[in-house]
Amino acid sequence: MPTARDIIESILEKPSVFRSRDKLYPEYVPAYLPHREEQLKNLATYFRPLLVEPGSISQRVLLVGSIGTGKTVTAKRFGSDFKQLARQRGINLEYVHVNCHRDRTLYLVVQEIARQLRIPIPPRGLSAQEMFHIILKYLENRDMYVILTLDEFDYFIEVAGNDAVYFLVRTYDEHSEYTKRISFIFISRSLTSLSRLDSATESYLVRNIINFKPYASRELYDILKYRSSEAFYEGTVGDDVLSYIAELVGADTGGSGNARLALEILLLAGQEADKEGAPRVTIEHVRRAFTQTNPDISVMVNDALPHLPLHELLILLAIVRTLQRSGEPYVRIGEVEAEYHHICEEYGETPRRHTQVYEYVMDLKRRSIIETRLSGKGYRGKSTLIGISVGPLDLLEKRIREIIEYKREER
């Protein structure tokens, strides 16, 4: 019987598809940001005066976009690179990134700014405003400039309120004795949160807006291609896997356009491959990963299965088997129909006509159990392609067969 140490060592000695899995983590900031070049150009344009005429302006820029559209990583990449460029020009500039989901009050935000800048704050009880003035004096004494990013700014507005936002953005209007050393990047999911502010405060925030749209599938493919080259060993992740994830998540193919989700699916798919000791990440590994990131879909599918008519279940079983055999993300409806005829013969059932089969397929799509699309590049002729994003398929097949047997016994 193997000891605990033996079990641990057996896992540690297994080969892995990963070269550096941390390159897929949300906190990783890559050097290259595909399809966010325009946003970087806009940031550089807005903050250019900080290098040309330091202290002449306190810039305020608002980044707006839904989850996973690259706002945070773009701000961090810009801040890091802009800091280095400033230092090369002899300008002492720091980049500070505060997550307002965690630090939701003015006091916590100011405290975090001081911590990141290593500014000693007296231990006695000070208000947020008093601490902020200590920071301003510290910057003045050391001839230092700061780009301050307030991420998840929606939470700060909701909790800290209008007065706290007003205090930050109007600092240099109220205290003209200070050189304008702090500039701001605000990151928000939408402009609706600004409706909580009065018109004067809101106007300060909406002058310079940079929008981040959800990623299309082709854009996600480029992101996944770049990150996979950093995270995986060569030859362990094929283009078919990357394209499939991009299609599942792409905004133009029915997904959210969330790059963070796409990268998480790729990470989990790699981990599924490692669990099996597989030399490559497969489409089935992606299905399992997608199910982990979308547990509600798996529950919905399992809840729907018992309510399907017998022949709709037989067609679903045919789809599962055809996908398993092909190893592809999608199969032609003609292949599914041929397998359906074999399954009907196996169960002693009379197969339905093509029109009825097509209606069953469309019903499965309406129930979000399968996905369909028209064939395009790489396929001869036009055909309906069918895929299933939830997995593993072997467990889905087992569940379908159990329900088929139950329905046949009921008759």
VONU-549770 format. One record per residue (C-alpha): residue number from 1; residue in three letters; x, y, z. Coordinates in steps of 0.25 Angstrom, whole numbers, plus 5000, padded with zeros to 4 digits. Layout:
N
 num residu    x    y    z
 NUM    ALA    X    Y    Z
...
END
This chain:
411
 num residu    x    y    z
   1    MET 5000 5000 5000
   2    PRO 5006 5014 4996
   3    THR 5009 5023 5007
   4    ALA 5005 5038 5007
   5    ARG 5019 5042 5003
   6    ASP 5018 5032 4991
   7    ILE 5005 5038 4986
   8    ILE 5010 5052 4987
   9    GLU 5023 5048 4980
  10    SER 5016 5041 4969
  11    ILE 5008 5054 4966
  12    LEU 5020 5063 4967
  13    GLU 5028 5054 4957
  14    LYS 5017 5054 4946
  15    PRO 5020 5062 4934
  16    SER 5012 5075 4932
  17    VAL 5007 5083 4920
  18    PHE 5010 5096 4928
  19    ARG 5023 5103 4926
  20    SER 5018 5115 4935
  21    ARG 5003 5114 4939
  22    ASP 5004 5128 4946
  23    LYS 5004 5134 4932
  24    LEU 4989 5131 4932
  25    TYR 4986 5137 4946
  26    PRO 4977 5150 4947
  27    GLU 4988 5157 4954
  28    TYR 4999 5155 4943
  29    VAL 5002 5167 4935
  30    PRO 5008 5163 4921
  31    ALA 5017 5172 4913
  32    TYR 5008 5171 4901
  33    LEU 4993 5174 4901
  34    PRO 4986 5170 4888
  35    HIS 4975 5179 4884
  36    ARG 4977 5189 4894
  37    GLU 4987 5198 4887
  38    GLU 4977 5209 4884
  39    GLN 4973 5210 4899
  40    LEU 4988 5211 4902
  41    LYS 4990 5222 4892
  42    ASN 4979 5230 4898
  43    LEU 4985 5228 4912
  44    ALA 4999 5233 4907
  45    THR 4992 5245 4900
  46    TYR 4985 5249 4913
  47    PHE 4997 5247 4922
  48    ARG 5007 5253 4913
  49    PRO 5007 5266 4920
  50    LEU 5013 5259 4932
  51    LEU 5026 5257 4925
  52    VAL 5026 5270 4917
  53    GLU 5021 5280 4928
  54    PRO 5022 5272 4941
  55    GLY 5012 5279 4951
  56    SER 5005 5287 4941
  57    ILE 4992 5278 4942
  58    SER 4985 5268 4950
  59    GLN 4980 5258 4940
  60    ARG 4967 5250 4942
  61    VAL 4963 5239 4932
  62    LEU 4952 5229 4934
  63    LEU 4953 5215 4928
  64    VAL 4939 5209 4926
  65    GLY 4936 5194 4922
  66    SER 4929 5181 4927
  67    ILE 4937 5170 4934
  68    GLY 4949 5164 4927
  69    THR 4950 5175 4916
  70    GLY 4965 5178 4920
  71    LYS 4963 5191 4928
  72    THR 4971 5187 4940
  73    VAL 4983 5180 4932
  74    THR 4983 5192 4923
  75    ALA 4984 5202 4934
  76    LYS 4995 5194 4941
  77    ARG 5003 5192 4928
  78    PHE 5002 5207 4925
  79    GLY 5006 5211 4939
  80    SER 5018 5202 4940
  81    ASP 5023 5206 4926
  82    PHE 5020 5221 4928
  83    LYS 5027 5221 4942
  84    GLN 5040 5215 4935
  85    LEU 5039 5226 4924
  86    ALA 5038 5237 4934
  87    ARG 5050 5232 4942
  88    GLN 5058 5232 4929
  89    ARG 5054 5247 4927
  90    GLY 5059 5250 4942
  91    ILE 5044 5251 4947
  92    ASN 5042 5244 4960
  93    LEU 5028 5237 4957
  94    GLU 5021 5226 4964
  95    TYR 5009 5217 4960
  96    VAL 4999 5214 4971
  97    HIS 4988 5204 4969
  98    VAL 4977 5203 4979
  99    ASN 4965 5193 4978
 100    CYS 4953 5200 4984
 101    HIS 4945 5186 4985
 102    ARG 4954 5184 4997
 103    ASP 4957 5198 5001
 104    ARG 4943 5205 5000
 105    THR 4945 5217 5009
 106    LEU 4953 5230 5007
 107    TYR 4961 5226 5020
 108    LEU 4965 5212 5015
 109    VAL 4968 5218 5001
 110    VAL 4977 5228 5007
 111    GLN 4984 5218 5016
 112    GLU 4987 5209 5004
 113    ILE 4993 5220 4996
 114    ALA 5002 5223 5008
 115    ARG 5006 5209 5009
 116    GLN 5009 5207 4995
 117    LEU 5018 5220 4995
 118    ARG 5024 5216 5008
 119    ILE 5020 5229 5015
 120    PRO 5021 5228 5030
 121    ILE 5007 5232 5036
 122    PRO 5007 5236 5051
 123    PRO 5001 5225 5059
 124    ARG 4991 5235 5066
 125    GLY 4977 5236 5061
 126    LEU 4977 5245 5048
 127    SER 4965 5247 5039
 128    ALA 4966 5243 5024
 129    GLN 4967 5257 5020
 130    GLU 4979 5260 5030
 131    MET 4986 5247 5025
 132    PHE 4984 5252 5010
 133    HIS 4991 5265 5014
 134    ILE 5003 5258 5020
 135    ILE 5004 5250 5006
 136    LEU 5003 5263 4998
 137    LYS 5014 5270 5007
 138    TYR 5023 5257 5006
 139    LEU 5021 5258 4990
 140    GLU 5025 5273 4991
 141    ASN 5037 5271 4999
 142    ARG 5043 5259 4990
 143    ASP 5039 5265 4977
 144    MET 5030 5253 4974
 145    TYR 5019 5251 4965
 146    VAL 5008 5240 4965
 147    ILE 4998 5233 4956
 148    LEU 4987 5228 4965
 149    THR 4978 5217 4960
 150    LEU 4965 5215 4967
 151    ASP 4960 5201 4962
 152    GLU 4946 5196 4964
 153    PHE 4942 5211 4966
 154    ASP 4927 5208 4966
 155    TYR 4929 5202 4980
 156    PHE 4936 5215 4985
 157    ILE 4925 5223 4980
 158    GLU 4914 5215 4987
 159    VAL 4921 5214 5000
 160    ALA 4929 5226 5002
 161    GLY 4919 5235 4995
 162    ASN 4920 5248 4987
 163    ASP 4928 5257 4997
 164    ALA 4939 5247 4997
 165    VAL 4940 5247 4982
 166    TYR 4939 5262 4982
 167    PHE 4950 5263 4992
 168    LEU 4960 5255 4983
 169    VAL 4957 5261 4970
 170    ARG 4956 5275 4974
 171    THR 4969 5274 4983
 172    TYR 4977 5284 4975
 173    ASP 4965 5294 4973
 174    GLU 4964 5295 4988
 175    HIS 4979 5295 4991
 176    SER 4986 5303 4980
 177    GLU 4998 5304 4989
 178    TYR 5002 5290 4985
 179    THR 5008 5286 4972
 180    LYS 4999 5277 4964
 181    ARG 5006 5264 4967
 182    ILE 4995 5254 4967
 183    SER 4988 5250 4954
 184    PHE 4976 5240 4954
 185    ILE 4971 5228 4946
 186    PHE 4957 5223 4951
 187    ILE 4952 5209 4946
 188    SER 4937 5207 4946
 189    ARG 4928 5196 4940
 190    SER 4918 5206 4935
 191    LEU 4915 5221 4935
 192    THR 4902 5218 4943
 193    SER 4909 5218 4956
 194    LEU 4913 5233 4954
 195    SER 4898 5236 4955
 196    ARG 4900 5236 4970
 197    LEU 4909 5248 4969
 198    ASP 4905 5262 4968
 199    SER 4907 5269 4954
 200    ALA 4919 5277 4958
 201    THR 4927 5265 4963
 202    GLU 4922 5256 4951
 203    SER 4927 5266 4941
 204    TYR 4941 5265 4946
 205    LEU 4941 5250 4944
 206    VAL 4934 5249 4930
 207    ARG 4943 5259 4922
 208    ASN 4953 5248 4918
 209    ILE 4946 5235 4916
 210    ILE 4953 5222 4910
 211    ASN 4943 5211 4906
 212    PHE 4947 5196 4907
 213    LYS 4937 5188 4899
 214    PRO 4935 5173 4901
 215    TYR 4945 5164 4893
 216    ALA 4941 5158 4880
 217    SER 4945 5143 4878
 218    ARG 4956 5147 4868
 219    GLU 4962 5156 4878
 220    LEU 4961 5146 4890
 221    TYR 4968 5136 4881
 222    ASP 4980 5146 4879
 223    ILE 4980 5148 4894
 224    LEU 4979 5133 4897
 225    LYS 4990 5130 4886
 226    TYR 5000 5140 4893
 227    ARG 4997 5135 4907
 228    SER 4998 5120 4904
 229    SER 5011 5122 4897
 230    GLU 5016 5128 4911
 231    ALA 5009 5118 4920
 232    PHE 5010 5104 4913
 233    TYR 5021 5096 4907
 234    GLU 5021 5096 4891
 235    GLY 5012 5086 4885
 236    THR 5003 5084 4897
 237    VAL 4991 5093 4893
 238    GLY 4986 5093 4879
 239    ASP 4979 5104 4871
 240    ASP 4966 5096 4871
 241    VAL 4966 5098 4887
 242    LEU 4969 5113 4886
 243    SER 4958 5115 4875
 244    TYR 4948 5107 4883
 245    ILE 4950 5115 4896
 246    ALA 4950 5128 4888
 247    GLU 4936 5124 4882
 248    LEU 4930 5120 4895
 249    VAL 4934 5133 4901
 250    GLY 4934 5143 4890
 251    ALA 4924 5154 4890
 252    ASP 4921 5152 4875
 253    THR 4918 5137 4877
 254    GLY 4908 5138 4889
 255    GLY 4918 5140 4900
 256    SER 4921 5151 4910
 257    GLY 4934 5155 4903
 258    ASN 4941 5153 4916
 259    ALA 4956 5151 4914
 260    ARG 4958 5147 4929
 261    LEU 4948 5136 4927
 262    ALA 4955 5131 4915
 263    LEU 4968 5130 4921
 264    GLU 4962 5123 4934
 265    ILE 4956 5113 4924
 266    LEU 4969 5111 4918
 267    LEU 4976 5109 4931
 268    LEU 4966 5099 4936
 269    ALA 4967 5091 4923
 270    GLY 4982 5090 4925
 271    GLN 4980 5085 4940
 272    GLU 4970 5075 4934
 273    ALA 4980 5070 4925
 274    ASP 4990 5069 4936
 275    LYS 4981 5061 4945
 276    GLU 4980 5051 4934
 277    GLY 4994 5051 4931
 278    ALA 4991 5055 4916
 279    PRO 5002 5061 4907
 280    ARG 4992 5071 4901
 281    VAL 4980 5079 4905
 282    THR 4968 5074 4897
 283    ILE 4954 5079 4894
 284    GLU 4948 5070 4905
 285    HIS 4957 5077 4915
 286    VAL 4952 5090 4911
 287    ARG 4937 5085 4913
 288    ARG 4941 5080 4927
 289    ALA 4947 5094 4930
 290    PHE 4935 5101 4924
 291    THR 4926 5094 4933
 292    GLN 4934 5097 4945
 293    THR 4933 5112 4942
 294    ASN 4918 5111 4938
 295    PRO 4912 5101 4949
 296    ASP 4898 5107 4947
 297    ILE 4898 5102 4932
 298    SER 4902 5088 4936
 299    VAL 4891 5088 4947
 300    MET 4881 5093 4936
 301    VAL 4885 5083 4926
 302    ASN 4883 5071 4937
 303    ASP 4870 5077 4941
 304    ALA 4865 5078 4927
 305    LEU 4868 5063 4923
 306    PRO 4857 5056 4929
 307    HIS 4847 5064 4923
 308    LEU 4852 5062 4908
 309    PRO 4844 5052 4899
 310    LEU 4850 5039 4897
 311    HIS 4855 5042 4883
 312    GLU 4860 5055 4886
 313    LEU 4869 5048 4897
 314    LEU 4873 5038 4886
 315    ILE 4877 5049 4877
 316    LEU 4885 5056 4889
 317    LEU 4892 5042 4891
 318    ALA 4896 5042 4877
 319    ILE 4901 5056 4878
 320    VAL 4910 5052 4890
 321    ARG 4915 5039 4883
 322    THR 4918 5047 4870
 323    LEU 4926 5058 4878
 324    GLN 4933 5047 4886
 325    ARG 4938 5040 4874
 326    SER 4942 5052 4866
 327    GLY 4950 5059 4877
 328    GLU 4945 5072 4871
 329    PRO 4937 5084 4877
 330    TYR 4926 5082 4866
 331    VAL 4920 5071 4857
 332    ARG 4911 5072 4845
 333    ILE 4896 5069 4847
 334    GLY 4897 5058 4836
 335    GLU 4907 5051 4845
 336    VAL 4898 5052 4857
 337    GLU 4886 5047 4849
 338    ALA 4894 5035 4844
 339    GLU 4898 5031 4858
 340    TYR 4884 5034 4863
 341    HIS 4879 5023 4853
 342    HIS 4890 5013 4859
 343    ILE 4885 5016 4873
 344    CYS 4870 5014 4869
 345    GLU 4874 5001 4863
 346    GLU 4881 4998 4876
 347    TYR 4869 5001 4884
 348    GLY 4859 4995 4875
 349    GLU 4853 5008 4872
 350    THR 4847 5014 4858
 351    PRO 4855 5026 4855
 352    ARG 4848 5039 4852
 353    ARG 4849 5046 4839
 354    HIS 4859 5057 4836
 355    THR 4849 5069 4838
 356    GLN 4846 5063 4852
 357    VAL 4861 5061 4855
 358    TYR 4864 5075 4852
 359    GLU 4852 5080 4861
 360    TYR 4858 5072 4872
 361    VAL 4872 5078 4870
 362    MET 4866 5092 4870
 363    ASP 4858 5089 4883
 364    LEU 4871 5084 4890
 365    LYS 4877 5098 4885
 366    ARG 4866 5106 4891
 367    ARG 4868 5098 4904
 368    SER 4883 5102 4904
 369    ILE 4887 5088 4904
 370    ILE 4894 5089 4891
 371    GLU 4900 5100 4882
 372    THR 4898 5100 4867
 373    ARG 4904 5109 4856
 374    LEU 4905 5108 4841
 375    SER 4918 5102 4835
 376    GLY 4928 5112 4830
 377    LYS 4943 5112 4827
 378    GLY 4949 5098 4827
 379    TYR 4936 5091 4823
 380    ARG 4931 5086 4810
 381    GLY 4917 5092 4807
 382    LYS 4907 5098 4816
 383    SER 4903 5089 4828
 384    THR 4898 5091 4842
 385    LEU 4909 5089 4853
 386    ILE 4905 5084 4866
 387    GLY 4914 5085 4879
 388    ILE 4912 5083 4894
 389    SER 4920 5092 4903
 390    VAL 4917 5084 4917
 391    GLY 4925 5072 4921
 392    PRO 4931 5062 4923
 393    LEU 4923 5055 4912
 394    ASP 4925 5041 4917
 395    LEU 4917 5045 4930
 396    LEU 4906 5052 4921
 397    GLU 4905 5040 4913
 398    LYS 4903 5031 4925
 399    ARG 4892 5040 4930
 400    ILE 4885 5041 4917
 401    ARG 4885 5025 4916
 402    GLU 4880 5024 4930
 403    ILE 4868 5033 4926
 404    ILE 4866 5026 4913
 405    GLU 4865 5013 4920
 406    TYR 4855 5018 4930
 407    LYS 4846 5024 4919
 408    ARG 4846 5011 4912
 409    GLU 4842 5003 4924
 410    GLU 4831 5013 4927
 411    ARG 4824 5010 4914
END
